[in-house]
């Protein structure tokens, strides 16, 4: 017969008590790293000893392959916007988001025409002559400030003269790109890609809900922060380079 003493030991430890003699006991404490959470106590009696075990969920882990894939998708999306800003209105995809009212209903521009760049002009090749005027109306009704002109020698071709690239036009392009940059860096990230900030917040939620992290969580989080900052720096570098190239 023996008694089990209550000892002060670190939380989430395994306490095993063995009888040595009638009035002496040996206690082994085996600790594992856990995050703060509710404990489930387990007791088993076998071979004259009592084993009392505390179990809990392990500390949070980070799947860097998955996290980095999400972070890189934000950088890739900004790269796409930056390249379009560098091209300005000479971008052959400038009309791709337009919707054209055709006799078959509303259709995307890419389904009814294609665009190429020739000098300081955009050349629109229309697949169906019935849609020529409808495309002109759609372009004029957009905020692109472009004016398609029908080619008198080819009824399926429209020519769109590009405005001169002034300093004001360049500054406006940079302003628009900065808005995209801020959204992809600090936005709430409700869209499919999200933002660097929203991805960071999602990762942070994997840790203890307590405001203060334990030592293991702190170490893991500090490692993540260094990784996250590398993507923030990438985004900032892309913005700086794009601004320089646009103003050239």
C-alpha positions in Angstrom: 0.0 0.0 0.0 1.4 3.4 -0.8 0.3 7.1 -1.1 0.6 9.4 -4.1 2.0 12.8 -3.3 0.9 16.0 -5.2 4.0 17.6 -6.5 4.5 21.0 -8.2 5.7 20.2 -11.7 5.5 21.9 -15.0 2.1 21.8 -16.7 1.4 19.0 -19.2 3.9 16.5 -17.7 3.6 12.8 -17.1 3.9 11.8 -13.4 4.7 8.2 -12.6 5.0 7.1 -8.9 6.7 3.8 -7.9 6.7 2.4 -4.3 10.3 1.7 -3.1 9.7 0.7 0.5 6.7 1.0 2.8 7.2 4.7 3.4 9.4 5.8 0.5 8.4 6.6 -3.1 10.2 7.4 -6.4 8.6 9.9 -8.7 9.6 10.2 -12.4 8.5 13.4 -14.3 8.5 13.2 -18.1 7.6 16.5 -19.7 6.6 17.2 -23.3 6.0 20.6 -25.0 2.3 21.4 -25.3 0.4 24.5 -26.0 -2.1 25.8 -23.4 -5.3 23.8 -23.8 -7.7 21.7 -21.7 -6.2 18.5 -20.2 -7.6 15.0 -20.3 -6.5 13.0 -17.3 -5.9 9.3 -17.7 -5.2 6.8 -14.9 -4.2 3.1 -15.1 -3.3 0.6 -12.4 -0.9 -2.1 -13.4 1.7 -4.2 -11.6 1.3 -2.3 -8.3 1.9 1.2 -9.8 -0.3 4.0 -10.7 0.3 6.0 -13.9 -1.3 9.4 -14.2 -1.0 11.0 -17.7 -2.0 14.4 -18.9 -2.6 14.7 -22.6 -3.3 17.8 -24.8 -3.0 18.9 -28.4 0.6 19.5 -29.5 1.9 23.0 -30.2 0.9 24.6 -33.4 2.8 23.6 -36.6 3.4 25.5 -39.8 3.3 23.8 -43.2 5.8 26.1 -45.0 5.1 24.5 -48.4 1.5 25.5 -48.2 2.1 28.9 -46.6 4.8 29.9 -49.1 2.6 28.8 -52.0 0.0 31.3 -50.8 2.5 34.1 -50.2 4.1 33.5 -53.6 0.6 33.7 -55.3 0.3 37.2 -53.9 3.7 38.2 -55.2 2.9 36.7 -58.6 -0.4 38.5 -58.8 1.3 41.8 -58.1 3.9 41.0 -60.8 1.1 40.7 -63.3 -0.4 44.0 -62.3 3.0 45.7 -62.4 3.8 44.4 -65.9 0.4 45.7 -67.1 1.2 49.1 -65.6 4.5 49.2 -67.4 2.8 48.6 -70.7 0.1 51.2 -69.9 -2.6 51.4 -72.5 -0.4 49.7 -75.0 -1.2 46.5 -73.2 -3.0 44.2 -75.7 -5.2 42.8 -72.9 -6.6 46.3 -72.0 -10.0 45.3 -73.4 -10.2 41.8 -72.0 -12.5 42.7 -69.2 -15.1 44.4 -71.4 -18.5 42.9 -71.9 -20.0 43.3 -75.4 -23.7 43.4 -76.0 -24.2 41.1 -79.0 -27.3 39.8 -80.7 -26.7 36.6 -78.7 -26.6 38.4 -75.4 -23.7 39.8 -73.4 -20.4 38.2 -74.2 -16.8 38.8 -73.0 -14.6 40.8 -75.4 -12.2 37.9 -75.8 -15.0 35.8 -77.4 -15.8 38.4 -80.1 -12.4 39.9 -81.0 -8.6 39.9 -80.3 -6.1 42.8 -79.9 -2.6 43.3 -81.1 -0.1 46.2 -80.8 1.3 47.9 -83.8 3.4 50.9 -83.1 1.4 53.4 -81.2 -1.9 51.8 -82.1 -4.0 48.9 -80.9 -5.4 46.8 -83.7 -8.7 45.0 -82.9 -9.7 42.1 -85.2 -13.4 41.4 -84.9 -14.7 37.9 -85.6 -18.2 39.0 -86.7 -18.9 42.2 -88.6 -22.2 42.5 -86.7 -20.2 43.2 -83.6 -17.9 46.0 -84.9 -20.2 48.8 -83.8 -21.0 47.1 -80.5 -17.3 46.8 -79.7 -16.8 50.5 -80.5 -19.7 51.4 -78.2 -18.3 49.3 -75.4 -14.8 50.9 -75.6 -16.3 54.4 -75.7 -18.5 53.6 -72.8 -15.5 52.4 -70.6 -13.2 54.6 -68.6 -10.2 53.8 -70.8 -10.4 57.1 -72.7 -9.7 55.4 -76.0 -11.4 55.9 -79.4 -11.6 53.0 -81.8 -11.7 53.9 -85.5 -13.0 51.6 -88.2 -10.5 50.6 -90.9 -12.0 51.6 -94.3 -10.1 48.9 -96.0 -11.1 46.1 -93.7 -14.6 45.9 -92.1 -13.3 43.5 -89.5 -10.5 45.7 -88.2 -10.6 48.6 -85.7 -7.6 50.9 -85.0 -7.2 52.5 -81.6 -4.6 55.3 -81.5 -2.8 55.4 -78.2 -2.5 58.8 -76.4 1.0 60.2 -75.8 2.7 59.0 -72.6 2.9 62.1 -70.6 4.3 62.5 -67.1 0.8 62.8 -65.8 -0.2 59.5 -67.4 2.8 57.9 -65.8 2.0 59.3 -62.3 -1.6 58.1 -62.6 -0.3 54.6 -63.5 1.9 54.6 -60.5 -0.9 55.8 -58.3 -3.2 52.9 -59.5 -0.4 50.4 -59.0 0.3 51.6 -55.4 -3.4 51.0 -54.6 -3.0 47.4 -55.8 0.2 47.1 -53.8 -1.4 48.3 -50.5 -4.3 45.9 -51.0 -2.1 42.9 -51.7 0.2 43.7 -48.8 -2.2 44.9 -46.1 -5.7 44.1 -47.3 -8.3 41.9 -45.5 -7.8 39.3 -48.2 -11.4 38.3 -48.8 -10.6 37.3 -52.4 -9.2 34.0 -53.7 -5.6 35.1 -53.4 -5.9 37.2 -50.3 -3.0 39.4 -49.0 0.2 38.9 -47.2 -1.4 40.3 -44.1 -4.4 38.0 -44.2 -2.2 35.0 -44.8 -0.1 36.0 -41.7 -3.3 36.4 -39.6 -4.5 32.9 -40.7 -1.2 31.4 -39.6 -1.3 33.2 -36.3 -4.7 31.7 -35.5 -3.1 28.3 -35.4 -1.3 29.2 -32.2 -2.6 29.5 -28.6 -5.6 31.9 -28.3 -3.8 33.4 -25.3 -2.1 36.7 -26.0 1.1 35.4 -24.6 2.8 32.5 -26.4 4.8 29.9 -24.6 8.5 29.4 -25.4 8.0 26.8 -28.2 5.3 28.9 -29.8 7.3 32.0 -29.6 10.3 30.4 -31.3 8.1 28.9 -34.1 6.3 32.2 -34.6 9.6 34.2 -34.8 10.8 31.8 -37.5 7.6 32.3 -39.5 7.9 36.1 -39.1 11.3 36.0 -40.8 9.9 34.0 -43.6 6.9 36.3 -44.0 9.1 39.4 -44.1 11.0 38.0 -47.0 7.8 38.1 -49.1 6.9 41.6 -47.9 10.4 42.7 -49.0 9.8 41.0 -52.4 6.6 42.9 -52.9 8.2 46.2 -51.9 11.1 45.6 -54.3 8.7 44.9 -57.2 6.8 48.1 -56.5 9.9 50.1 -56.4 11.3 48.6 -59.6 7.9 49.1 -61.4 7.8 52.7 -60.3 11.3 53.4 -61.7 10.5 51.7 -65.0 7.2 53.5 -65.5 8.8 56.9 -65.0 11.6 56.3 -67.5 
